[in-house]
Amino acid sequence: MKKERLFILGLLAVAMLPISCKEDFLDTQPLDKISADATWADGALSEAFVFNVYASLGYGGFEEESLASLTDEAMFTHSGRGINVITEGTLSAATTGNARIIPQWNELFSAIRKANIALKELPEATFDNAELKDRLMGESYFLRAYYYHQLMRYYGGAPLVDRPYDLNEDYSIARSTYAENVDFVLNDIENAISLLDGKEQTRGRASKLSAMGLKSRVLLYAASDLRDGPTASSQSSTLGSYSNLELVAYPSGDRNARWTAARSAAKDILDMASGYKLDLSAPVSAEEGFQNYLSVSMGGGSAVGDAAANVELLFERTHSPLFTEESNWPLGGIHQGINNGPNGYHNWAGNTPIQQLVDDYQMMDGSDFDWENPAHAADPYANRDPRLKATILYDGADWKPRPDDVAAIDPNNQIQTGSYDNGTDDKVPGVDTRNSPIENWNGSRTGYYVRKFIDPDPAVVDNQSSAQVVPWPFIRYTEIVLNYVEASIALGDEGEARAWLNKIRYRAGMPEITATGDDLVEAYRNERRVELAYEEHRYHDARRWMIAGETLGRVIKVMKVEATLKPGATPLSPYKYDPTVYDYSYNVVDNTDNETRTWDDKMYFMPISRDEINRNDLLIQNPGY
């Protein structure tokens, strides 16, 4: 106690010592913040600011809930979370549904504000590195364009804000037309292309090719049915009744010119860069096709597959196991396997493929799969497009080594989503079903699991103490090829369209397409569907083609597999897939226990939330809600 008292007295003595008076004594800098002047006077700090603009991209498509589950690609296993609000058509300005899947209006404008700050400050920045300044300006233009493109494709025309607002300004601003938004975004993209020309490409950061890829997408969307006022109005009475159609489409104009611009933008990239193995003149083998697609989906982020496939990525979201924020709930990015893998691996079965997607993968000879064909129905996963095996885990598919506590049940490391005859009157449920002894609440409701984007490396264990670093493909080369094909078909150049479409098919091991006319349109759309599965394109493609009613609004179909012992056969214990021992039946049924889907044409666009409308009543113009 005495020592303590002396210590306090000592402090008081120090406090009473005379101090030389200086005017800057109280002019201190906060230790947890950096001033604006300091930020724009230092190249590294300016770069850090722009990195924070990138941060609004989140995990890309690797959130726990996937955009695929709002389409006819997948369904989300766990009920609720606002997904049903969207898929069942009950969404409104007051109830907009899941906010992690759909980029929210306010979040996008927050990101745009950060980009606007960078674009305002960088021209006057005092750090001495002109090349870095140009690069950061180019990235900021690209990011503002990217966030506006997100606003456009989910909500339609948005208010155009090209500067950061100051305090006490009037923040009310009306929405601009869709055409004005397109022009604004294209201008930003051209600035980005110019400023990023010749700059070193860095994984995860925007480049000249990133900007060119975004330009291709924006122009393709602008030429599509949903964005052509006369076409949209003729195909939907709901859209035809809008008094402000210009907010979401071109009310008139030369659509042929828009297709020409879209084709030209795509061709510029095809002439400048090359994708992965798109120079083939004939189909590869089925096994090589599987390996090619696996490599593309890994994007160089796995020890499995060809790292050279990273050339496909024009703009990506990189991941690192050192990014510890991703270890917290909600999991994303590095935990794609936990979020979506089989429950027999202690994973969560998040966004499981539905039967409609599985059925759209063709046979190896290029014919359509058909449940009415006895050979197809008896063995539905044999002799299929190799991309099916690389995208979807189905009953009997080989997968990673099981965890130690599950290995005794399945030492063969095969997906078990069926029920299997054990020689009695009962059937044993597979370890990856909802009747599994392993975390049955995390079992698939569809009979499938997604494989695409989950690292198949056995050394990467899908749990919270491990992590994968597979990148998310915001924009990839093959998307641009498909954009070029679509524009070529629209402009009547079917030969060119088939030539490029078949380059993609050859890489996958599939035979060439020879279709013409409407059959070529359908062949192209199906090719785009399977090639870009789970890449956040189907949601937008079904809308811009205005086929959502007959695709996204369908009843979800799921798979029920049963294995019955052949006469005289002895059940395998532990069970493994073996058609010499079991007869397998594959039964497609409607999902009735989790989600009932419907379609209303108002769902072509997401509603702006009531909170945002209340902040700016000029947003009440939002059509459809």
C-alpha positions in Angstrom: 0.0 0.0 0.0 2.9 2.4 0.9 4.6 1.7 -2.5 1.3 2.3 -4.3 0.8 5.7 -2.6 4.4 6.7 -3.4 3.7 5.8 -7.1 0.7 8.0 -7.2 2.5 10.9 -5.6 5.3 10.5 -8.1 2.8 10.8 -11.0 1.4 14.0 -9.4 4.9 15.4 -9.0 5.6 14.8 -12.7 2.3 16.4 -13.6 3.3 19.5 -11.6 6.6 20.0 -13.4 6.8 23.1 -15.5 6.1 22.4 -19.2 7.4 24.5 -22.0 4.3 26.1 -23.7 4.0 25.3 -27.4 1.1 26.2 -29.7 0.9 22.7 -31.2 0.7 20.9 -27.8 -2.9 20.0 -28.3 -2.7 19.5 -32.1 -2.5 15.7 -32.0 -3.5 13.1 -34.6 -5.9 10.3 -33.7 -4.1 6.9 -33.6 -7.0 5.0 -35.1 -7.8 7.2 -38.1 -5.9 8.8 -41.0 -6.7 12.3 -42.2 -7.8 12.9 -45.7 -4.8 15.1 -46.4 -2.5 12.3 -45.3 -4.4 9.7 -47.3 -4.1 11.5 -50.6 -0.5 12.6 -50.0 0.7 9.0 -49.7 0.5 6.4 -52.6 0.1 3.4 -50.3 -2.6 5.1 -48.3 -4.5 6.1 -51.4 -4.2 2.5 -52.7 -5.6 1.3 -49.4 -8.5 3.6 -49.8 -9.3 2.2 -53.2 -8.9 -1.3 -51.8 -11.8 -0.4 -49.5 -13.9 0.3 -52.6 -13.2 -3.2 -53.7 -14.3 -4.5 -50.3 -18.0 -3.8 -51.2 -17.8 -6.7 -53.6 -17.9 -9.0 -50.6 -17.3 -12.7 -51.3 -18.6 -12.5 -54.8 -20.9 -15.4 -55.3 -19.5 -17.3 -52.4 -21.9 -16.1 -49.7 -23.6 -18.9 -47.7 -26.8 -18.4 -49.7 -26.3 -18.4 -53.4 -28.1 -16.5 -56.2 -28.4 -20.0 -57.9 -31.0 -20.8 -55.3 -33.3 -18.1 -56.7 -33.2 -19.9 -60.0 -33.8 -23.2 -61.6 -30.3 -24.2 -60.8 -30.6 -24.9 -57.1 -32.6 -24.6 -53.9 -31.5 -23.5 -50.5 -31.7 -26.4 -48.0 -32.5 -24.4 -44.8 -36.0 -22.9 -44.7 -36.5 -19.2 -44.2 -33.8 -16.5 -44.5 -36.1 -14.5 -46.8 -35.5 -16.7 -49.9 -39.1 -17.9 -50.1 -40.1 -14.2 -50.2 -38.3 -13.9 -53.5 -39.0 -17.3 -55.1 -42.7 -17.3 -54.1 -43.3 -13.7 -55.4 -44.4 -12.1 -52.1 -41.6 -9.6 -52.2 -42.4 -5.9 -52.1 -40.9 -2.6 -51.1 -41.7 -3.5 -47.5 -40.4 -7.0 -47.7 -37.4 -7.5 -50.1 -36.3 -10.9 -48.9 -32.8 -12.2 -48.3 -30.3 -9.3 -48.3 -27.1 -11.3 -48.7 -28.0 -12.8 -52.1 -29.3 -9.6 -53.7 -27.0 -6.6 -53.6 -28.9 -4.0 -51.7 -29.7 -0.5 -53.1 -28.2 1.3 -50.1 -25.1 -0.9 -50.1 -24.4 -0.3 -53.7 -24.7 3.5 -53.3 -22.4 3.3 -50.3 -19.8 1.7 -52.6 -20.5 4.3 -55.3 -19.9 7.0 -52.7 -16.5 5.6 -51.9 -15.6 5.4 -55.6 -16.8 9.0 -56.0 -14.5 10.1 -53.2 -11.5 8.5 -54.8 -12.4 10.0 -58.2 -12.7 13.4 -56.6 -9.5 13.3 -54.6 -7.1 11.4 -56.8 -6.6 14.1 -59.5 -5.3 16.4 -56.8 -3.4 13.8 -54.8 0.1 15.0 -54.0 2.0 11.6 -53.9 4.7 11.3 -56.5 3.7 8.3 -58.7 1.7 9.2 -61.8 1.4 5.6 -62.9 -0.1 4.5 -59.6 -2.4 7.5 -59.7 -3.7 6.6 -63.1 -4.1 3.0 -62.1 -6.2 3.9 -59.0 -8.3 6.3 -61.1 -8.9 3.5 -63.6 -9.8 1.0 -60.9 -12.2 3.6 -59.3 -13.9 4.2 -62.6 -14.3 0.5 -63.2 -15.7 -0.1 -59.7 -18.2 2.7 -60.0 -19.3 1.3 -63.3 -19.5 -2.2 -61.8 -21.7 -1.1 -58.9 -23.9 0.8 -61.3 -24.2 -2.2 -63.5 -25.4 -4.1 -60.5 -28.0 -1.5 -59.8 -29.2 -1.6 -63.4 -29.5 -5.3 -63.7 -31.4 -5.8 -60.4 -33.4 -2.6 -60.2 -33.3 -0.7 -63.5 -32.3 2.9 -63.9 -30.8 4.5 -60.8 -30.1 8.1 -59.8 -26.8 9.1 -61.4 -24.4 10.4 -58.7 -21.0 11.3 -59.9 -19.6 13.1 -56.8 -19.7 12.7 -53.1 -22.4 14.8 -51.4 -21.4 17.1 -48.6 -23.3 17.7 -45.4 -26.5 19.8 -45.5 -27.0 19.3 -49.3 -30.4 18.3 -50.8 -30.0 14.6 -51.2 -33.2 14.1 -53.2 -32.5 13.0 -56.7 -34.7 11.3 -59.3 -33.9 8.1 -61.0 -32.4 8.4 -64.5 -33.6 6.3 -67.4 -32.1 3.0 -68.2 -30.5 4.4 -71.4 -28.9 7.2 -69.4 -27.5 4.7 -66.9 -26.1 2.6 -69.7 -24.4 5.7 -71.2 -23.0 6.7 -67.8 -21.6 3.3 -67.2 -20.1 3.0 -70.6 -18.4 6.4 -70.2 -16.8 5.2 -66.9 -15.7 2.0 -68.6 -14.0 3.9 -71.4 -12.2 6.0 -68.8 -11.1 2.8 -67.0 -9.9 1.2 -70.2 -7.8 4.2 -71.1 -6.3 4.6 -67.6 -5.6 0.9 -67.1 -4.1 0.4 -70.6 -0.6 -0.9 -70.2 -0.8 -1.4 -66.4 0.3 -4.6 -64.9 -2.5 -7.2 -64.3 -2.8 -8.3 -60.7 -5.1 -11.1 -59.6 -8.2 -9.7 -57.9 -7.7 -6.1 -59.2 -9.4 -4.6 -62.2 -7.5 -4.4 -65.5 -8.1 -3.2 -69.0 -9.5 -6.6 -69.8 -11.8 -6.5 -66.8 -13.3 -3.2 -68.1 -13.6 -4.5 -71.6 -15.4 -7.6 -70.2 -17.8 -5.4 -68.2 -18.5 -3.4 -71.3 -19.4 -6.6 -73.2 -21.9 -7.6 -70.5 -23.5 -4.2 -70.2 -24.0 -3.9 -74.0 -25.4 -7.5 -74.2 -27.9 -6.8 -71.5 -28.9 -3.5 -73.2 -29.7 -5.4 -76.4 -31.7 -8.1 -74.7 -35.5 -8.6 -74.9 -36.2 -7.3 -71.4 -34.4 -4.0 -72.1 -36.1 -3.4 -75.5 -39.4 -1.6 -74.6 -41.5 -2.8 -77.6 -40.3 -6.4 -77.1 -40.8 -6.4 -73.4 -44.2 -4.8 -73.6 -45.4 -7.3 -76.2 -44.2 -10.3 -74.1 -45.6 -9.1 -70.8 -48.8 -7.2 -70.1 -47.4 -6.2 -66.8 -44.4 -4.5 -68.4 -46.7 -3.1 -71.1 -48.7 -1.3 -68.5 -45.8 0.6 -67.0 -46.1 4.3 -67.6 -42.4 4.8 -66.9 -41.0 1.9 -68.9 -37.9 4.1 -69.8 -36.7 3.4 -66.2 -36.0 -0.2 -67.1 -35.7 -0.4 -70.9 -35.2 1.5 -74.1 -38.7 2.7 -75.0 -37.6 2.8 -78.7 -34.5 3.0 -80.9 -32.4 0.9 -83.1 -32.1 -2.5 -81.4 -30.0 -3.8 -84.3 -27.4 -1.1 -83.5 -27.4 -2.3 -79.8 -26.7 -5.9 -80.9 -23.9 -4.7 -83.2 -22.3 -2.8 -80.3 -22.6 -5.8 -78.1 -21.0 -8.1 -80.7 -18.2 -5.6 -81.3 -17.3 -5.2 -77.6 -17.1 -9.0 -77.2 -15.0 -9.4 -80.4 -12.5 -6.8 -79.1 -11.7 -9.2 -76.2 -11.6 -12.3 -78.4 -9.0 -10.6 -80.6 -6.9 -9.3 -77.7 -6.9 -12.4 -75.3 -7.5 -16.1 -75.3 -9.3 -18.4 -72.9 -8.4 -21.8 -71.7 -8.1 -24.5 -74.4 -10.5 -22.8 -76.8 -8.3 -23.4 -79.9 -9.4 -27.1 -80.4 -10.7 -28.4 -83.7 -12.4 -31.5 -82.3 -13.9 -32.7 -79.0 -11.5 -34.0 -76.4 -12.2 -37.3 -74.5 -14.8 -37.4 -71.8 -12.1 -37.6 -69.1 -10.2 -34.7 -70.6 -13.4 -32.7 -70.8 -14.0 -33.3 -67.2 -10.5 -32.3 -66.2 -10.7 -29.2 -68.4 -13.9 -28.0 -66.7 -12.6 -28.9 -63.3 -9.5 -26.7 -64.0 -11.7 -23.8 -65.2 -13.8 -23.9 -62.1 -10.8 -24.0 -59.8 -9.3 -21.0 -61.4 -5.8 -21.9 -60.4 -6.8 -22.0 -56.7 -6.3 -25.7 -56.1 -3.5 -28.2 -56.3 -5.9 -30.2 -58.4 -6.4 -29.2 -62.0 -4.4 -27.1 -64.4 -3.4 -23.8 -62.9 -3.1 -22.3 -66.4 -6.9 -22.2 -66.5 -6.6 -19.0 -64.5 -6.3 -17.3 -67.8 -10.1 -17.5 -68.0 -10.5 -15.0 -65.2 -10.8 -11.4 -66.5 -12.0 -10.2 -63.1 -12.0 -12.3 -59.9 -12.4 -12.2 -56.2 -9.2 -13.8 -54.7 -9.3 -15.6 -51.3 -6.6 -16.3 -48.7 -6.8 -18.5 -45.6 -5.1 -15.6 -43.8 -8.3 -13.5 -44.3 -9.5 -14.2 -40.8 -12.7 -12.3 -41.0 -14.0 -15.1 -43.1 -13.6 -17.5 -40.2 -16.6 -15.8 -38.6 -20.3 -16.3 -39.2 -21.6 -15.9 -41.8 -19.1 -18.0 -43.6 -18.2 -17.2 -47.2 -15.3 -17.4 -49.7 -12.9 -19.8 -48.1 -15.6 -22.0 -46.7 -17.5 -22.8 -49.9 -17.1 -26.5 -49.1 -18.7 -26.2 -45.6 -21.6 -24.1 -46.9 -22.5 -26.5 -49.7 -20.8 -29.9 -49.2 -22.5 -33.1 -48.1 -23.8 -33.5 -44.6 -21.9 -36.9 -44.4 -18.8 -34.8 -44.3 -20.2 -32.5 -41.5 -21.0 -29.9 -44.2 -24.2 -27.9 -44.6 -25.7 -28.8 -47.9 -26.6 -25.1 -48.6 -27.4 -24.6 -52.3 -28.2 -28.0 -53.8 -28.8 -28.6 -57.5 -32.3 -29.4 -58.6 -33.4 -32.0 -61.1 -34.2 -29.4 -63.9 -30.5 -28.4 -64.0 -29.3 -32.0 -64.0 -31.7 -32.9 -66.9 -30.4 -30.1 -69.1 -26.9 -31.7 -69.4 -26.9 -33.6 -72.7 -25.8 -37.1 -73.5 -22.2 -37.5 -74.8 -23.5 -37.9 -78.4 -25.1 -34.4 -78.2 -28.7 -35.7 -77.9 -30.9 -34.5 -75.1 -31.4 -36.6 -72.0 -34.8 -38.1 -71.9 -36.5 -39.9 -68.9 -38.8 -41.6 -71.5 -35.7 -43.4 -72.9 -35.4 -46.6 -70.9 -31.6 -46.6 -71.2 -31.3 -43.1 -69.9 -33.8 -43.7 -67.1 -31.9 -46.9 -65.9 -28.5 -45.2 -65.6 -29.1 -41.4 -65.7 -25.6 -40.2 -64.9 -23.8 -42.4 -67.5 -22.5 -41.0 -70.8 -23.5 -37.5 -70.0 -21.8 -34.2 -70.8 -18.6 -34.3 -68.6 -19.5 -30.9 -67.1 -22.3 -32.7 -65.2 -19.8 -34.8 -63.3 -17.6 -31.7 -62.7 -20.5 -29.6 -61.4 -22.8 -31.9 -59.4 -22.4 -34.7 -56.9 -25.0 -37.4 -57.3 -25.6 -40.8 -55.7 -22.6 -43.0 -56.2 -20.2 -40.2 -57.3 -16.7 -40.4 -55.9 -15.7 -37.6 -53.5 -13.1 -36.8 -50.8 -12.0 -39.0 -47.9 -14.6 -39.1 -45.2 -13.9 -37.6 -41.8 -12.6 -40.2 -39.2 -16.0 -40.6 -37.5 -17.7 -41.4 -40.8 -15.1 -43.5 -42.5 -16.5 -46.7 -41.0 -19.9 -46.0 -42.6 -18.4 -45.1 -46.0 -14.8 -46.2 -46.5 -15.3 -45.9 -50.3 -15.8 -42.1 -50.2 -18.9 -42.2 -52.4 -21.9 -39.8 -52.2 -24.9 -41.6 -50.6 -28.1 -39.8 -51.3 -30.4 -42.8 -51.7 -31.8 -45.6 -49.6 -30.3 -49.1 -49.9 -31.6 -52.6 -49.4 -30.0 -54.3 -46.4 -31.6 -57.7 -47.0 -34.5 -57.1 -44.6 -37.8 -55.3 -45.1 -36.0 -52.0 -44.3 -33.8 -49.8 -46.4 -30.7 -48.1 -45.0 -30.6 -44.3 -45.6 -27.5 -43.0 -47.2 -25.0 -41.1 -45.0 -25.6 -37.9 -47.1 -29.4 -38.0 -46.8 -31.8 -36.1 -44.4 -32.2 -39.5 -42.6 -28.4 -39.8 -42.1 -26.9 -40.6 -38.6 -24.6 -37.6 -39.4 -26.2 -34.2 -39.0 -29.5 -35.1 -40.8 -30.7 -31.5 -40.6 -27.9 -30.6 -43.0 -28.9 -33.2 -45.6 -29.8 -32.3 -49.2 -33.5 -32.1 -50.0 -32.9 -32.6 -53.8 -30.7 -35.7 -53.8 -27.7 -33.8 -55.1 -24.9 -31.6 -53.9 -22.9 -29.0 -55.8 -19.3 -29.9 -56.6 -18.3 -26.9 -58.7 -16.1 -24.4 -56.9 -15.4 -26.8 -54.0 -11.7 -27.7 -53.9 -11.5 -31.5 -54.5 -8.0 -31.6 -53.1 -8.1 -34.3 -50.4 -5.7 -32.2 -48.3 -8.3 -29.4 -48.1 -10.7 -30.6 -45.4 -14.0 -28.7 -45.5 -14.3 -27.5 -42.0 -13.9 -24.3 -40.0 -10.2 -24.9 -39.2 -9.4 -25.4 -42.9 -9.8 -23.1 -45.9 -9.9 -23.2 -49.7 -8.6 -20.4 -51.9 -10.6 -21.0 -55.1 -11.3 -17.6 -56.7 -14.8 -16.3 -57.6 -15.1 -15.5 -61.3 -16.9 -12.1 -61.6 -16.1 -12.0 -65.3 -14.5 -14.8 -67.3 -13.4 -15.2 -70.9 -15.9 -17.9 -71.8 -18.8 -15.6 -70.7 -17.5 -13.1 -73.3 -17.4 -15.9 -76.0 -21.0 -16.7 -75.2 -21.9 -13.0 -75.4 -20.3 -12.9 -78.9 -22.3 -16.0 -79.9 -25.6 -14.5 -78.7 -25.0 -11.2 -80.5 -23.9 -13.1 -83.7 -27.1 -15.1 -83.6 -29.2 -12.0 -83.2 -27.5 -10.4 -86.2 -28.0 -13.5 -88.4 -24.4 -14.7 -88.5 -25.1 -18.2 -87.5 -22.0 -19.7 -88.9 -19.8 -17.5 -86.7 -22.0 -18.3 -83.7 -21.7 -22.0 -84.2 -17.9 -21.9 -84.7 -17.3 -20.2 -81.3 -20.0 -22.2 -79.5 -18.3 -25.4 -80.6 -15.0 -24.2 -79.3 -16.5 -24.3 -75.8 -18.1 -27.7 -76.5 -14.9 -29.2 -77.8 -13.1 -28.2 -74.6 -15.8 -30.0 -72.6 -15.6 -33.1 -74.8 -19.0 -32.5 -76.5 -19.8 -32.8 -80.2 -20.4 -29.8 -82.4 -23.7 -28.1 -82.7 -25.2 -27.9 -86.3 -28.6 -26.3 -85.4 -30.0 -23.3 -87.2 -32.8 -20.8 -86.5 -34.8 -21.2 -83.3 -33.1 -24.5 -82.6 -29.7 -22.7 -82.5 -31.1 -20.1 -80.1 -32.2 -22.9 -77.8 -28.9 -24.8 -78.2 -27.0 -21.6 -77.3 -29.1 -20.9 -74.3 -28.7 -24.4 -72.9 -24.9 -24.3 -73.5 -24.8 -21.0 -71.6 -26.8 -22.6 -68.8 -24.6 -25.6 -68.2 -21.2 -23.8 -68.9 -22.0 -20.9 -66.5 -23.9 -22.9 -63.9 -23.7 -21.5 -60.4 -21.9 -18.3 -61.7 -24.8 -15.9 -61.1 -25.8 -15.7 -64.7 -29.0 -17.8 -64.8 -30.9 -15.3 -62.6 -30.2 -12.5 -65.1 -30.3 -14.6 -68.3 -33.8 -16.0 -67.6 -35.1 -12.4 -67.0 -33.4 -10.7 -69.9 -34.6 -13.4 -72.3 -38.0 -13.1 -70.6 -38.3 -16.9 -70.1 -38.5 -16.7 -66.3 -42.2 -17.7 -66.2 -41.5 -21.1 -67.7 -38.1 -21.7 -66.1 -37.6 -20.0 -62.7 -41.3 -20.4 -61.8 -41.4 -24.1 -62.2 -42.1 -26.6 -59.4 -38.8 -27.8 -58.0 -38.0 -31.4 -59.1 -35.9 -33.6 -56.8 -34.3 -37.1 -57.0 -35.2 -40.2 -54.9 -32.8 -43.1 -55.4 -33.5 -46.6 -54.2 -31.3 -49.7 -54.4 -32.8 -53.1 -54.3 -30.8 -56.3 -54.0 -30.5 -58.4 -57.1 -31.9 -61.9 -56.7 -29.5 -64.1 -54.7 -27.2 -61.1 -54.0 -25.8 -60.4 -50.5 -26.0 -56.8 -49.3 -22.7 -55.0 -49.0 -21.7 -53.9 -45.5 -20.5 -51.2 -45.4 -22.6 -50.2 -48.4 -21.0 -49.0 -51.7 -22.5 -48.2 -55.1 -22.4 -51.4 -57.1 -24.8 -52.2 -60.0 -23.7 -55.8 -60.0 -25.2 -56.2 -56.5 -28.1 -53.8 -56.6 -30.8 -52.7 -59.0 -31.2 -48.9 -58.8 -34.4 -47.0 -59.5 -34.3 -43.2 -60.0 -37.6 -41.4 -59.2 -38.1 -37.7 -60.0 -40.7 -36.2 -57.6 -41.9 -32.7 -56.8 -40.3 -30.9 -53.8 -43.2 -30.4 -51.3 -41.4 -29.8 -48.0 -39.4 -26.6 -48.3 -40.4 -24.2 -51.1 -43.2 -23.6 -53.5 -42.2 -21.4 -56.4 -44.2 -19.1 -58.5 -43.7 -16.3 -61.0 -45.1 -12.8 -61.3 -43.8 -10.5 -64.0 -43.2 -7.8 -61.4 -40.3 -10.0 -60.3 -38.3 -9.0 -63.4 -37.0 -6.3 -61.2 -36.2 -6.1 -57.5 -38.1 -3.5 -55.5 -36.3 -0.6 -53.9 -36.8 -1.0 -50.1 -39.4 1.2 -48.3 -36.6 2.6 -46.2 -34.8 4.0 -49.2 -38.1 5.4 -50.7 -38.7 7.1 -47.4 -35.3 8.7 -47.6 -35.9 9.9 -51.1 -39.5 10.0 -52.2 -38.5 10.5 -55.8 -37.7 6.8 -55.9 -41.4 6.0 -55.7 -41.1 5.7 -59.5 -40.0 2.1 -59.1 -42.1 0.1 -61.6 -44.0 -3.0 -60.6 -44.2 -2.5 -56.8 
